[in-house]
């Protein structure tokens, strides 16, 4: 039995433990789930122990697996910490910056900001991660994050970019007609919107539900129903008209987040300041507020 364990094997074990499925681990590692399965079997044979058991469709660590998961988690943290600290010594605005944000923010506001930034800093490459999910900046899932949330997560440094206003929108072609509703899937973590819809819309009034605000915008523009959308996104769509006024209960703060160890890195600092400046312009503030 071989006892030497490669770091790639530990990363595999950790990814399976975190995702609880082979498919989820594959998405994290950029591998097909069949490859994840083969590598797991090879790892278990090498160690001479079973690392996971199936439980109601999930992969749950065995006692031996839990020990290896703990080792892998410690090593992953150490690698991320070293990577973050070394990257933080960079003083020149060059290299890659990873930014995570929602597709609505990219489409409605941030894309043009990034185009301007690239003109000023052509040596900085941008790696965009389109996601609503909470990410671990301490493990360098990204260098910067733009997130809409009531409160920013600790221990990140947060800069308030403004409050996102939302309103009801309908297809311009059917503005005078009674309309059904387009709902947001419960899988999308948008508590305020779900609460408002539950209080104001009967289940029988839904035409469909989607798991993306961009998809909701498209469906509303095509006349499939009314939708609650960010004003900065929907107000610029000629196929949509606003029905009523901004809904105060749906206003959500938006934050620019950075890990303390990365805030002085030249390339990260450059993008962070550029985004802060862009969001602070009168035109962007007005669009965020639904003006």
Backbone torsions as a table, in degrees:
resi	resn	phi	psi	omega
1	UNK	NA	130.5	179.1
2	UNK	-86.7	134.8	-178.6
3	UNK	-109.4	-10.3	176.6
4	UNK	-74.4	129.7	-177.5
5	UNK	-118.3	126.6	178.9
6	UNK	-76.2	151.9	179.0
7	UNK	-61.3	-35.5	178.4
8	UNK	-61.4	-36.1	177.5
9	UNK	-67.6	-40.4	178.2
10	UNK	-65.4	-39.3	176.8
11	UNK	-61.6	-38.5	178.3
12	UNK	-63.0	-48.4	-179.8
13	UNK	-60.3	-43.3	-179.3
14	UNK	-65.4	-41.5	-179.8
15	UNK	-63.8	-40.4	178.5
16	UNK	-65.4	-42.9	-179.7
17	UNK	-62.9	-39.4	-178.6
18	UNK	-73.9	-41.5	-177.2
19	UNK	-83.0	-26.6	-178.8
20	UNK	69.0	2.2	174.5
21	UNK	-140.0	154.4	177.9
22	UNK	-68.3	-37.3	179.3
23	UNK	-64.6	-42.2	178.6
24	UNK	-64.6	-40.7	176.4
25	UNK	-63.5	-38.2	178.4
26	UNK	-62.2	-40.6	177.8
27	UNK	-63.7	-38.9	178.7
28	UNK	-64.5	-41.2	-174.2
29	UNK	-93.4	-6.5	-177.2
30	UNK	73.5	33.9	-177.9
31	UNK	-123.6	154.5	172.4
32	UNK	-71.6	147.2	-176.7
33	UNK	-62.1	-28.6	177.2
34	UNK	-66.6	-37.3	176.2
35	UNK	-65.6	-41.2	177.5
36	UNK	-59.8	-43.1	180.0
37	UNK	-61.9	-47.2	-179.1
38	UNK	-62.3	-41.5	-179.2
39	UNK	-68.7	-35.1	176.8
40	UNK	-64.7	-45.0	178.6
41	UNK	-60.2	-43.8	179.6
42	UNK	-63.5	-39.6	179.6
43	UNK	-65.5	-43.8	179.5
44	UNK	-64.1	-39.1	177.2
45	UNK	-65.2	-40.2	179.8
46	UNK	-63.3	-40.1	-178.3
47	UNK	-84.2	-20.4	-179.7
48	UNK	77.3	19.0	179.2
49	UNK	-139.3	157.5	174.3
50	UNK	-89.6	130.2	-173.6
51	UNK	-97.2	-28.0	-176.6
52	UNK	-137.6	151.7	171.8
53	UNK	-122.7	149.5	176.7
54	UNK	-84.3	131.9	177.9
55	UNK	-141.6	105.4	179.0
56	UNK	51.4	46.7	175.5
57	UNK	85.2	-0.1	-179.4
58	UNK	-115.0	152.4	174.9
59	UNK	-95.0	114.9	-176.9
60	UNK	-111.8	131.2	-178.5
61	UNK	-62.6	139.0	168.0
62	UNK	-73.3	-179.6	177.8
63	UNK	-59.9	-45.2	177.9
64	UNK	-66.4	-39.8	179.1
65	UNK	-62.4	-38.8	179.7
66	UNK	-62.1	-36.4	178.0
67	UNK	-65.5	-42.9	179.2
68	UNK	-69.4	-33.5	176.2
69	UNK	-62.8	-41.7	178.9
70	UNK	-62.8	-42.1	177.7
71	UNK	-62.4	-45.8	-178.9
72	UNK	-63.5	-39.2	180.0
73	UNK	-64.7	-40.9	177.5
74	UNK	-63.0	-44.5	-179.5
75	UNK	-66.5	-39.6	179.1
76	UNK	-62.2	-41.4	177.4
77	UNK	-64.4	-40.3	179.9
78	UNK	-66.2	-41.6	179.0
79	UNK	-64.9	-44.1	179.8
80	UNK	-63.9	-39.5	179.9
81	UNK	-64.7	-45.7	179.4
82	UNK	-64.0	-42.5	180.0
83	UNK	-61.9	-42.1	-178.8
84	UNK	-65.8	-43.4	-177.1
85	UNK	-70.0	-39.4	178.6
86	UNK	-66.6	-42.9	178.7
87	UNK	-62.9	-30.5	-179.5
88	UNK	-69.3	-10.1	178.8
89	UNK	-86.0	-4.5	-178.7
90	UNK	-71.2	131.1	-178.2
91	UNK	-113.0	-11.7	-176.9
92	UNK	-100.3	138.0	-179.9
93	UNK	-75.4	74.4	178.3
94	UNK	-148.9	159.3	-179.7
95	UNK	109.6	-163.4	-175.7
96	UNK	-106.6	136.5	172.9
97	UNK	-118.6	126.7	178.1
98	UNK	-94.9	123.4	-179.5
99	UNK	-122.6	128.6	175.9
100	UNK	-112.3	137.2	-179.7
101	UNK	-161.3	167.8	178.3
102	UNK	-77.1	153.7	-179.7
103	UNK	-63.2	-32.3	179.4
104	UNK	-64.4	-42.2	179.5
105	UNK	-66.8	-39.7	178.7
106	UNK	-63.0	-48.4	-176.1
107	UNK	-69.2	-41.1	-172.1
108	UNK	-85.5	-27.8	-173.9
109	UNK	-138.2	-48.7	-161.2
110	UNK	-80.9	-27.2	-176.8
111	UNK	-56.0	-45.8	179.8
112	UNK	-66.9	-33.1	176.4
113	UNK	-63.6	-41.5	-179.3
114	UNK	-68.8	-34.9	177.2
115	UNK	-62.6	-43.1	177.2
116	UNK	-64.3	-40.8	179.3
117	UNK	-61.0	-43.2	-178.7
118	UNK	-64.6	-31.5	176.1
119	UNK	-65.2	-36.1	-179.4
120	UNK	-80.1	-33.4	-175.2
121	UNK	-129.0	72.5	-176.7
122	UNK	-66.6	-17.4	-179.9
123	UNK	-84.1	-5.7	178.4
124	UNK	-99.8	119.6	176.9
125	UNK	-91.8	141.7	-178.8
126	UNK	-108.0	130.2	177.0
127	UNK	-116.1	104.9	-174.8
128	UNK	-93.3	132.5	176.1
129	UNK	-114.4	107.0	-177.0
130	UNK	-85.6	111.8	-174.7
131	UNK	-163.9	149.9	170.4
132	UNK	-100.6	-11.7	-170.9
133	UNK	-70.4	150.0	173.8
134	UNK	-67.1	129.1	-179.4
135	UNK	-113.5	156.4	-178.3
136	UNK	-98.8	95.6	179.8
137	UNK	-67.5	-23.9	177.4
138	UNK	-63.9	-29.2	178.1
139	UNK	-97.8	13.4	176.2
140	UNK	61.0	38.6	168.4
141	UNK	-61.2	-27.7	174.7
142	UNK	-162.7	163.2	177.1
143	UNK	-87.5	-37.8	179.1
144	UNK	-133.2	150.8	176.8
145	UNK	-137.4	139.4	169.2
146	UNK	-110.8	118.1	-175.7
147	UNK	-135.2	140.2	172.6
148	UNK	-93.5	122.0	-178.0
149	UNK	-163.6	154.3	179.0
150	UNK	-63.1	-39.9	179.6
151	UNK	-136.3	144.8	176.9
152	UNK	-75.9	148.9	-179.9
153	UNK	-76.8	145.4	171.7
154	UNK	-81.1	155.0	-2.2
155	UNK	-97.6	31.7	-173.8
156	UNK	-75.9	152.1	172.8
157	UNK	-83.7	122.8	-174.1
158	UNK	-116.9	135.8	173.4
159	UNK	-118.4	123.8	-179.9
160	UNK	-73.4	122.6	-179.1
161	UNK	-95.7	-13.2	-178.6
162	UNK	138.4	-175.5	177.2
163	UNK	-113.5	133.4	179.2
164	UNK	-85.3	119.0	176.4
165	UNK	-87.8	145.8	177.9
166	UNK	-130.9	153.7	179.4
167	UNK	-150.6	174.9	178.8
168	UNK	-90.1	134.9	-178.4
169	UNK	-129.8	153.1	-178.6
170	UNK	-142.9	155.4	177.4
171	UNK	-60.3	132.5	-179.0
172	UNK	-60.3	-30.9	-177.2
173	UNK	-72.2	-18.0	-178.0
174	UNK	-127.7	33.3	-172.9
175	UNK	-63.2	-29.3	-176.4
176	UNK	-93.1	0.9	-175.8
177	UNK	-98.5	149.8	172.4
178	UNK	-59.7	145.2	-173.9
179	UNK	-133.7	146.0	169.9
180	UNK	-80.1	-174.3	-178.2
181	UNK	-118.5	148.9	169.8
182	UNK	-105.1	120.6	-177.2
183	UNK	-98.1	165.0	177.3
184	UNK	-104.1	130.6	-178.7
185	UNK	-56.8	145.6	178.5
186	UNK	-65.4	-15.0	178.7
187	UNK	-72.1	-15.7	178.9
188	UNK	-90.0	121.9	-175.4
189	UNK	-77.0	80.2	-179.6
190	UNK	-131.7	78.1	-170.6
191	UNK	-58.7	-45.4	-176.3
192	UNK	-62.4	-42.2	-179.8
193	UNK	-66.5	-44.3	179.1
194	UNK	-60.9	-40.4	-179.2
195	UNK	-65.4	-42.3	-179.5
196	UNK	-65.3	-44.6	-179.1
197	UNK	-63.3	-40.6	179.9
198	UNK	-63.4	-32.7	-178.0
199	UNK	-82.1	-23.9	-171.0
200	UNK	-118.9	-12.0	-174.3
201	UNK	-127.6	127.9	174.5
202	UNK	-76.2	149.5	179.2
203	UNK	-57.9	-31.7	-178.2
204	UNK	-71.6	-11.9	-177.4
205	UNK	-91.1	-1.5	-178.8
206	UNK	-83.4	132.5	172.2
207	UNK	-85.4	-37.5	177.1
208	UNK	-166.8	168.1	174.0
209	UNK	-126.0	145.8	179.8
210	UNK	-132.8	165.7	-179.0
211	UNK	-110.8	25.5	-178.9
212	UNK	-152.7	134.7	176.8
213	UNK	-68.0	-30.3	176.1
214	UNK	-65.8	-42.1	176.2
215	UNK	-64.7	-36.9	177.6
216	UNK	-63.4	-41.7	177.3
217	UNK	-60.4	-45.9	-178.3
218	UNK	-64.0	-43.8	-179.2
219	UNK	-64.9	-39.0	178.1
220	UNK	-65.8	-42.9	179.4
221	UNK	-62.3	-30.1	179.2
222	UNK	-84.9	4.0	174.5
223	UNK	84.8	19.4	-177.9
224	UNK	-82.7	-11.3	178.7
225	UNK	157.1	175.4	176.0
226	UNK	-80.8	154.1	-178.3
227	UNK	-143.8	146.6	171.0
228	UNK	-90.8	119.3	-172.6
229	UNK	-135.9	154.4	172.7
230	UNK	-62.1	134.1	-177.5
231	UNK	-62.8	-35.8	-178.8
232	UNK	-62.8	-25.4	-179.3
233	UNK	-89.7	-48.3	-171.7
234	UNK	-79.6	-30.0	-177.4
235	UNK	-64.8	-22.2	-179.5
236	UNK	-93.0	0.5	-179.4
237	UNK	-92.1	111.9	-177.3
238	UNK	-65.9	-14.7	179.5
239	UNK	-86.7	-3.5	-177.8
240	UNK	-118.4	149.4	171.1
241	UNK	-128.5	148.1	178.5
242	UNK	-79.9	136.0	176.9
243	UNK	-108.9	107.9	-177.3
244	UNK	85.7	-161.0	-175.4
245	UNK	-109.6	177.6	175.1
246	UNK	-57.9	141.2	-179.7
247	UNK	-98.5	105.1	-174.6
248	UNK	-57.6	-33.8	-177.0
249	UNK	-64.6	-17.6	-177.7
250	UNK	-98.8	-0.7	179.4
251	UNK	-62.7	130.6	-176.0
252	UNK	-131.2	127.2	176.1
253	UNK	-63.9	146.9	175.3
254	UNK	-120.6	136.0	-171.6
255	UNK	-122.8	147.0	168.9
256	UNK	-104.1	119.6	-171.2
257	UNK	-114.1	141.5	175.7
258	UNK	-146.9	146.3	175.5
259	UNK	-75.5	142.8	-178.4
260	UNK	-54.0	-34.6	-177.4
261	UNK	-72.4	-16.8	-175.8
262	UNK	-104.5	-8.2	-170.6
263	UNK	-68.5	-21.4	-179.2
264	UNK	-96.8	-4.1	175.6
265	UNK	-64.2	130.1	-169.3
266	UNK	-57.1	-46.5	-175.5
267	UNK	-69.1	-37.3	177.9
268	UNK	-69.5	-43.1	179.5
269	UNK	-61.7	-38.8	-179.1
270	UNK	-63.9	-46.2	-179.9
271	UNK	-69.0	-40.4	179.9
272	UNK	-58.5	-47.5	-178.0
273	UNK	-67.8	-36.9	178.7
274	UNK	-62.7	-40.7	178.9
275	UNK	-68.7	-41.2	177.9
276	UNK	-59.8	-46.1	-179.5
277	UNK	-63.6	-41.1	-178.2
278	UNK	-66.4	-42.7	179.4
279	UNK	-68.8	-20.0	-177.5
280	UNK	-86.6	-0.9	178.5
281	UNK	-73.6	153.7	-177.1
282	UNK	-61.5	-37.6	-177.0
283	UNK	-67.0	-42.3	-179.9
284	UNK	-70.2	-41.8	177.6
285	UNK	-58.4	-40.5	179.7
286	UNK	-66.0	-42.6	-179.7
287	UNK	-66.1	-40.8	177.7
288	UNK	-60.0	-40.9	-176.1
289	UNK	-80.8	-3.4	-180.0
290	UNK	78.8	25.2	-178.8
291	UNK	-83.6	NA	NA
